Each structure stands twice: as C-alpha cells, then as structure tokens.
Amino acid sequence: MAAPTFPARSKDLLRRWVWLVPSLAVFFASAFTRGGDHVDAGVFGYAYHALTSARGLHLYADHPEVQVGPLGILLAHIGSFDHARLSVPSVAVSVLLFLLVLLGLRRAVGDRSEVEPGLWVMSITGSCVGYAWSGLVPATAHVEDALAIALMVWAFVFSRRERMDVAGVLIALAVAAKPWGIFAAGLVLVPKGRLRGLAGIIAVSAVCWLPFLVTEPHSLTELSKYRIDTGAGSLWSLWGLDYAPHYERPLQLAVAVAGAIALWRVGMMDCVLLWIFGSRLFLDAGTFGYYLPGLVVGAALIDMAAMRSDMRARIPIVAPAALAFTSLGPVPLADQTSWSRVAVIAAVVGIGCFVCWHASSPDGVTERPRVPGVRRIGRVREIAPFGLNPAGAEVDS
C-alpha cells in the first residue's frame, strides 16, 4: 500500500487541529475585553524582589502570605506579570500556556479515541476553556495557577500512559509553581509504577524546596500559622469561621487524593482532574475568579473523552455547564453566597461524573458496525494512523 501523499497528510493535520482557531479566537476576544491590568501584580513584584534579595531563602518565613512557589514567582517576572500593565511577554506566556493545556487535553483523549473527535465538540470545548482561561491570564497576574493547571493536565496524560516517573516530575513542578499542585498526587498512586511516580515528586520537590527549608527550618511553621480570611461564599463561613481552619489544606489534599484514587479504581479516570479542581474550590477559604479555569479544563476533558465510547456525546455538556454556572450567569461563582456556591460546584462535578460514568458504562454502549482497519482493545476500538494497518494488528474483514 502506497504511503499517504503530502496533500492527504496536510488534510489530516488540518482536520485534527483546525479546532484551535475558534478556541484561540475566543481567548483573544475575551482577553482584550476584560481590560489591560494584571490584577495582583504587586504581590509578584515584591515576592520577586524578596526572592532575589540577600534573604531570598528566608522568603516563606519572612512573608508567609506569599502562597506562590519559586517557579511561579520566576515565571511571573519573566512574563512581566509583576507589572500592572498588559505587555507582549505576558500575552505570549498566556497564549503558550493556553496552547499547552489544549494540546494536553487533545493528547489525553486522542490516543484512545475510536474515531477522531468531532470538530464541533472540540471547537466548543476549546472555546469554553479559552473564555475561562482569559479570566486567569493575562487578566490577572496569577500565571503560577495557569502553569500548575497546564502541568497537571500533562501529568494526567503521562499517568494514563503509565509513565509515572514523568507524571511525578510534572506534579512536582506544579507544586513548585503553586503548592496546591500536590493535590494531583493521586494521579500516580493507583496505576503501576507508583513508586517511580512518588520518587519523581520527592526528588524534584527536594530540589525546589529544600534550600528554603534548610536555610530557614521555620518556613513550614510560619506558613502553617498564616490564616486566610474566609470569603462570604466560603464553605467555612457556613460554620461561622472568620478564618480558614488550620487543617484546611490537609483536608483538601486528602479529599482530592482519595477521590482521585476511587475514580481511577472504578474506571472513571477522566473525572480525576475535575474532582481535583473541584475539591480545591469546594473547600477553599475563598473563591476568586482565577480559580475557575481549572474547573472548566477538567470539564472539557470529560466532554472530549466521552467521544471515545460507542455512545459518544454528540454535543459537549460538562464544559458549557461549568462555564455557564461559574462565569456566565447573572452572579459569577466568586460573588455567590455559601449555599449557592457549594451547590454550583457540586452540580458541575456531579454532571461531570455522570457523563463520564455513562460513557464508560456497558449499559450506555450501542454496538456499531465493525469498520475495516479498526482493531478492538477491550470495548474501545483504535483506528490505525491514516487508515493503515499496523504490523501484527487484527483487522476486521
């Protein structure tokens, strides 16, 4: 059989990636209508000066209010996010991280799809992520959250491939950008190779954090003493707490990791990221606008992954719902009261889990005609690249 011609390859590449165009268009349109200032730029400005001063390794003991990792501080400076005004470097970094997330989502489902994801589904989910992403960067200076989300998406990609060493390194880098990245540790605790994954997390985290702990052993103590005010929409405000309890972060970690392990064990792996981001929002002392893109990213993964089953979703459900409930409604999630905020987060995670469960449930599968050039792997069928039959593959006749 002759190899595919250049026009055929070009057409295939165009079909696979043309959905990036509307996604980027929505991102740019919404980014430039949100304004030209980096919210919270001052935090990164003084954090960078403190990090590069003579007492740089005492940063977290002297300034426990800096809840950003060293990698996040450095990236904010490189991308000019520590300056109030929008700039070319900040836009460039924002776009690169956005593309990194989209490519990660595509890779997470692309190798497992029985057919190529539909253009409309990919375009709609990508556009939802683009709108939400513009509310994170460049609208705010919190590029560390954007980097953590991107690294966690790719950690999911490698954990699905049982490359736990790479996934562990990516999770550790996410922690170095923003400490809540450790919530993704559940990605390496269930599949084979968990020891390699944990070794990757520990090794890279030691390189990033040990210099601070060795120089100033009280850094962890000071960070644990720092109390965060509870917002009006916080779950903790329902209990009458003015400050988040000291066990807030350990509880978030326990819920995120336990839920990820449980979902992985029951075969609902595509819900893991949505659960992790939802756990952070559900139990956090406050809900800021730049927290929300993670929820939409996790929802988009479920919509894209649902297409790989025989009962494929014809239209995306979870990502539009997440965006509508958190950002497009009359009252954004960040401004809602405690009960409505808790209900919205629970609803988004619940819808995502239901769609994921239904897509993976044998009861939701309808048999389709067997297609030449397609081989079965369990209940999922894999298409050979460009319609070619891989060596040794079983071909339907």
C-alpha positions as CSV (number, residue, x, y, z in Angstrom):
1,M,0.0,0.0,0.0
2,A,1.4,3.4,-1.0
3,A,2.2,5.9,1.7
4,P,-0.2,8.8,2.2
5,T,0.6,11.7,-0.1
6,F,1.5,15.2,1.2
7,P,-2.0,16.7,0.5
8,A,-3.6,13.8,2.3
9,R,-1.3,14.3,5.3
10,S,-2.0,18.1,5.2
11,K,-5.7,17.5,5.1
12,D,-5.5,15.1,8.1
13,L,-3.4,17.6,10.1
14,L,-5.9,20.4,9.3
15,R,-8.8,18.2,10.3
16,R,-7.1,17.3,13.6
17,W,-6.1,20.9,14.6
18,V,-8.5,23.3,13.0
19,W,-10.5,23.5,16.2
20,L,-7.6,25.5,17.7
21,V,-8.7,28.5,15.6
22,P,-12.0,29.2,17.3
23,S,-10.5,28.4,20.6
24,L,-7.8,31.0,20.2
25,A,-10.2,33.5,18.7
26,V,-12.5,33.3,21.8
27,F,-9.4,33.5,24.1
28,F,-8.1,36.7,22.4
29,A,-11.5,38.3,22.1
30,S,-12.4,37.7,25.8
31,A,-8.9,38.6,27.0
32,F,-8.8,42.0,25.4
33,T,-12.3,42.9,26.5
34,R,-11.5,42.2,30.2
35,G,-9.1,45.1,30.5
36,G,-5.4,45.8,30.4
37,D,-4.3,45.5,34.0
38,H,-2.8,42.5,35.8
39,V,-4.8,42.0,39.0
40,D,-2.5,41.2,42.0
41,A,0.7,42.2,40.1
42,G,2.0,43.9,43.2
43,V,2.2,40.5,45.0
44,F,4.5,39.1,42.5
45,G,6.6,42.3,42.3
46,Y,7.5,42.2,46.0
47,A,7.8,38.4,46.0
48,Y,10.4,38.5,43.3
49,H,12.4,41.3,45.0
50,A,12.3,39.3,48.2
51,L,13.3,36.1,46.5
52,T,16.3,37.7,44.8
53,S,17.4,39.7,47.9
54,A,20.1,38.6,50.4
55,R,17.4,36.9,52.4
56,G,15.8,35.2,49.4
57,L,15.9,31.7,51.0
58,H,14.0,33.2,54.0
59,L,11.2,34.2,51.8
60,Y,8.5,31.9,53.2
61,A,9.5,32.5,56.8
62,D,9.5,36.3,56.4
63,H,6.5,36.5,54.1
64,P,4.1,33.6,54.8
65,E,1.4,35.4,52.9
66,V,3.3,34.6,49.7
67,Q,1.3,31.4,48.7
68,V,3.3,31.0,45.5
69,G,6.1,28.7,44.7
70,P,9.6,29.8,43.5
71,L,8.9,28.6,39.9
72,G,5.7,30.7,39.8
73,I,7.5,33.8,41.1
74,L,10.2,33.4,38.5
75,L,7.8,32.8,35.6
76,A,5.7,35.9,36.7
77,H,8.8,38.0,36.5
78,I,9.9,36.6,33.1
79,G,6.4,37.1,31.7
80,S,6.2,40.7,33.1
81,F,3.2,39.7,35.2
82,D,4.7,41.6,38.1
83,H,3.9,44.8,36.2
84,A,0.4,46.2,36.3
85,R,0.0,46.8,32.6
86,L,-0.6,44.2,29.9
87,S,2.6,43.5,27.9
88,V,3.8,41.4,24.9
89,P,5.6,38.9,27.2
90,S,2.6,38.4,29.4
91,V,0.3,37.8,26.4
92,A,2.9,35.5,24.8
93,V,3.2,33.4,28.0
94,S,-0.6,33.3,28.4
95,V,-1.1,32.0,24.9
96,L,1.7,29.4,25.2
97,L,0.2,28.1,28.5
98,F,-3.3,28.0,26.9
99,L,-2.0,26.0,23.9
100,L,-0.1,23.7,26.3
101,V,-3.4,23.0,28.0
102,L,-5.3,22.4,24.8
103,L,-2.7,20.1,23.4
104,G,-2.6,18.2,26.6
105,L,-6.4,17.7,26.5
106,R,-6.2,16.6,22.9
107,R,-3.4,14.2,23.7
108,A,-5.2,12.8,26.7
109,V,-8.1,11.6,24.6
110,G,-6.6,11.4,21.1
111,D,-4.7,8.1,21.6
112,R,-7.7,6.4,23.0
113,S,-10.4,7.5,20.6
114,E,-12.1,5.0,18.2
115,V,-12.7,7.9,15.9
116,E,-11.3,11.4,15.5
117,P,-13.0,13.8,17.9
118,G,-15.7,15.8,16.2
119,L,-14.8,19.3,15.1
120,W,-17.8,20.9,16.7
121,V,-17.2,19.2,20.0
122,M,-13.5,20.1,20.1
123,S,-14.3,23.7,19.0
124,I,-17.0,24.2,21.6
125,T,-15.0,22.7,24.5
126,G,-11.8,24.6,23.4
127,S,-13.7,27.8,23.2
128,C,-15.1,27.3,26.8
129,V,-11.6,26.7,28.0
130,G,-10.4,29.8,26.1
131,Y,-13.0,32.1,27.7
132,A,-12.3,30.8,31.2
133,W,-8.5,30.9,30.6
134,S,-8.6,34.6,29.7
135,G,-10.0,35.3,33.2
136,L,-6.9,33.8,34.6
137,V,-4.1,35.1,32.4
138,P,-3.5,37.7,31.2
139,A,-6.4,39.3,33.1
140,T,-4.7,38.6,36.4
141,A,-1.1,38.1,37.3
142,H,-1.6,34.6,38.6
143,V,0.4,32.8,35.9
144,E,1.5,30.4,38.6
145,D,-2.0,28.9,38.7
146,A,-2.0,28.7,34.9
147,L,1.3,26.9,34.9
148,A,0.1,24.5,37.6
149,I,-3.0,23.6,35.7
150,A,-1.1,23.0,32.5
151,L,1.4,20.8,34.2
152,M,-1.3,18.8,35.9
153,V,-3.0,18.2,32.6
154,W,0.2,16.8,31.2
155,A,0.7,14.8,34.3
156,F,-2.6,13.2,33.6
157,V,-1.5,12.4,30.1
158,F,1.6,10.6,31.2
159,S,-0.2,8.8,34.1
160,R,-2.7,7.3,31.6
161,R,0.3,6.0,29.6
162,E,1.8,4.6,32.9
163,R,4.8,6.9,32.6
164,M,4.7,7.6,36.3
165,D,8.2,8.9,36.5
166,V,7.4,11.7,34.1
167,A,4.0,12.4,35.8
168,G,5.7,12.6,39.2
169,V,8.2,15.2,37.8
170,L,5.4,17.3,36.3
171,I,3.4,17.2,39.5
172,A,6.5,18.3,41.5
173,L,7.0,21.2,39.1
174,A,3.3,22.1,39.5
175,V,3.9,22.2,43.3
176,A,7.0,24.4,42.7
177,A,4.7,26.8,40.8
178,K,1.8,26.7,43.3
179,P,1.8,24.4,46.3
180,W,-1.8,23.2,45.7
181,G,-0.4,21.3,42.8
182,I,0.2,18.5,45.2
183,F,-3.5,17.7,45.1
184,A,-2.7,15.9,41.8
185,A,-0.6,13.3,43.7
186,G,-3.5,10.9,43.3
187,L,-2.5,10.6,39.6
188,V,0.5,8.4,40.5
189,L,-0.9,6.5,43.5
190,V,-3.1,3.9,41.7
191,P,-1.6,2.7,38.4
192,K,1.5,0.6,38.0
193,G,4.7,2.5,38.8
194,R,3.5,4.4,41.8
195,L,6.9,4.2,43.4
196,R,8.6,5.8,40.4
197,G,5.9,8.5,40.5
198,L,6.4,9.2,44.1
199,A,10.2,9.2,43.6
200,G,9.8,11.8,40.9
201,I,7.6,14.0,43.1
202,I,10.0,13.7,46.1
203,A,13.2,14.3,44.1
204,V,12.1,17.3,42.2
205,S,10.3,18.8,45.2
206,A,13.5,18.4,47.2
207,V,15.5,20.4,44.6
208,C,12.9,23.2,44.6
209,W,12.0,23.4,48.3
210,L,14.9,22.0,50.4
211,P,17.1,25.1,50.1
212,F,14.3,27.2,51.8
213,L,13.7,24.6,54.5
214,V,17.4,24.1,55.2
215,T,18.2,27.8,55.4
216,E,15.1,28.6,57.4
217,P,13.7,25.5,59.2
218,H,10.8,27.5,60.5
219,S,9.4,28.2,57.0
220,L,6.8,25.5,57.2
221,T,5.8,26.6,60.7
222,E,5.3,30.2,59.6
223,L,3.3,29.1,56.6
224,S,1.1,26.8,58.7
225,K,0.4,29.7,61.1
226,Y,-0.8,32.0,58.3
227,R,-4.6,32.2,58.4
228,I,-6.6,33.1,55.4
229,D,-9.8,35.1,55.8
230,T,-12.9,33.2,54.8
231,G,-14.9,34.8,52.0
232,A,-18.7,35.3,52.1
233,G,-19.1,32.4,49.7
234,S,-16.8,30.0,51.5
235,L,-18.0,26.7,52.9
236,W,-16.2,27.6,56.2
237,S,-18.4,30.7,56.5
238,L,-21.4,28.4,56.9
239,W,-19.8,27.2,60.1
240,G,-19.3,30.8,61.3
241,L,-15.5,30.8,60.9
242,D,-13.8,34.1,60.2
243,Y,-10.5,32.3,59.2
244,A,-9.9,29.0,57.4
245,P,-9.1,26.3,59.9
246,H,-5.5,25.1,60.2
247,Y,-6.5,21.7,58.7
248,E,-7.9,23.3,55.5
249,R,-5.0,22.3,53.2
250,P,-4.6,18.8,54.6
251,L,-8.3,18.2,54.2
252,Q,-8.2,19.5,50.6
253,L,-5.3,17.2,49.9
254,A,-7.0,14.2,51.5
255,V,-10.3,14.7,49.6
256,A,-8.5,15.3,46.3
257,V,-6.3,12.3,46.5
258,A,-8.9,9.9,48.0
259,G,-11.4,10.9,45.3
260,A,-8.8,10.5,42.5
261,I,-7.9,7.0,43.7
262,A,-11.5,6.0,43.9
263,L,-12.4,7.3,40.5
264,W,-9.4,5.7,39.0
265,R,-10.2,2.3,40.5
266,V,-13.8,2.3,39.2
267,G,-12.6,3.2,35.6
268,M,-13.7,6.9,35.7
269,M,-10.2,8.2,35.2
270,D,-11.4,11.1,33.0
271,C,-13.2,12.6,36.0
272,V,-10.0,12.9,38.1
273,L,-8.9,16.4,37.1
274,L,-12.4,17.8,37.5
275,W,-12.5,16.2,41.0
276,I,-9.1,17.7,41.9
277,F,-10.0,21.2,40.8
278,G,-13.5,20.9,42.4
279,S,-12.0,19.8,45.7
280,R,-9.9,22.9,45.8
281,L,-12.9,25.2,45.1
282,F,-15.3,23.4,47.4
283,L,-13.0,23.5,50.5
284,D,-11.1,26.8,49.9
285,A,-11.5,29.8,52.1
286,G,-12.4,32.0,49.2
287,T,-13.4,31.6,45.5
288,F,-11.6,34.0,43.2
289,G,-12.3,34.3,39.5
290,Y,-8.9,33.0,38.6
291,Y,-9.7,29.7,40.4
292,L,-12.4,28.8,37.9
293,P,-10.4,27.9,34.7
294,G,-9.3,24.6,36.4
295,L,-12.9,23.5,36.8
296,V,-13.6,24.2,33.1
297,V,-10.4,22.4,32.0
298,G,-11.4,19.3,34.0
299,A,-14.9,19.5,32.5
300,A,-13.6,19.9,28.9
301,L,-11.5,16.7,29.4
302,I,-14.7,14.7,30.2
303,D,-16.5,16.1,27.1
304,M,-13.6,15.2,24.8
305,A,-13.1,11.8,26.4
306,A,-16.8,10.9,26.2
307,M,-16.5,10.8,22.4
308,R,-14.3,7.7,22.5
309,S,-17.1,5.4,23.6
310,D,-19.7,4.0,21.2
311,M,-22.4,6.2,22.8
312,R,-20.4,9.3,22.0
313,A,-21.8,12.6,23.2
314,R,-22.9,14.5,20.1
315,I,-22.6,17.8,21.8
316,P,-20.4,18.8,24.8
317,I,-22.3,19.1,28.1
318,V,-20.0,19.4,31.0
319,A,-17.7,22.3,29.9
320,P,-20.5,24.6,28.8
321,A,-22.3,23.8,32.0
322,A,-19.2,24.6,34.1
323,L,-18.7,27.8,32.3
324,A,-22.4,28.8,32.5
325,F,-22.7,28.1,36.2
326,T,-19.4,29.7,37.2
327,S,-18.8,32.7,34.9
328,L,-21.7,33.4,32.5
329,G,-24.6,33.5,34.9
330,P,-26.1,36.7,36.4
331,V,-24.0,36.2,39.5
332,P,-20.4,34.8,39.0
333,L,-19.4,32.0,41.3
334,A,-16.8,34.2,43.0
335,D,-19.7,36.5,44.1
336,Q,-22.2,33.9,45.2
337,T,-23.2,33.1,48.7
338,S,-22.0,30.0,50.5
339,W,-25.0,27.7,49.8
340,S,-25.3,28.6,46.1
341,R,-21.5,28.3,45.7
342,V,-21.4,24.9,47.2
343,A,-24.4,23.8,45.2
344,V,-22.9,25.0,41.9
345,I,-19.6,23.2,42.5
346,A,-21.3,20.1,43.5
347,A,-23.6,20.3,40.4
348,V,-20.7,20.7,38.0
349,V,-18.7,17.8,39.5
350,G,-21.9,15.7,39.7
351,I,-22.7,16.3,36.0
352,G,-19.1,15.5,35.0
353,C,-19.1,12.3,37.0
354,F,-22.5,11.2,35.5
355,V,-21.4,11.9,31.9
356,C,-18.1,10.1,32.5
357,W,-19.9,7.1,34.1
358,H,-22.5,6.9,31.4
359,A,-19.8,7.0,28.7
360,S,-17.9,4.2,30.3
361,S,-20.9,2.1,31.4
362,P,-21.6,-1.1,29.3
363,D,-25.3,-0.2,29.6
364,G,-24.7,3.0,27.7
365,V,-22.9,1.4,24.7
366,T,-24.7,0.6,21.5
367,E,-22.9,-1.7,19.1
368,R,-21.8,-0.2,15.8
369,P,-20.9,-1.9,12.5
370,R,-17.3,-3.2,12.5
371,V,-15.2,-1.0,10.4
372,P,-12.3,-2.3,8.2
373,G,-8.9,-1.1,9.5
374,V,-10.1,-0.9,13.1
375,R,-9.0,-3.2,15.9
376,R,-10.7,-3.8,19.2
377,I,-8.9,-3.3,22.5
378,G,-11.5,-4.2,25.2
379,R,-14.5,-2.1,24.5
380,V,-12.5,0.6,22.8
381,R,-11.6,0.4,19.1
382,E,-8.4,2.0,17.8
383,I,-8.0,3.5,14.3
384,A,-4.7,3.0,12.7
385,P,-3.0,6.2,11.5
386,F,-4.0,7.4,8.1
387,G,-6.1,4.2,7.8
388,L,-3.1,1.9,7.6
389,N,-2.9,-1.4,9.3
390,P,-0.2,-1.6,12.0
391,A,2.0,-4.6,11.8
392,G,0.5,-7.5,13.6
393,A,-2.8,-5.8,14.2
394,E,-6.1,-7.7,13.9
395,V,-8.1,-6.2,11.0
396,D,-11.8,-6.5,10.7
397,S,-13.0,-8.0,7.5
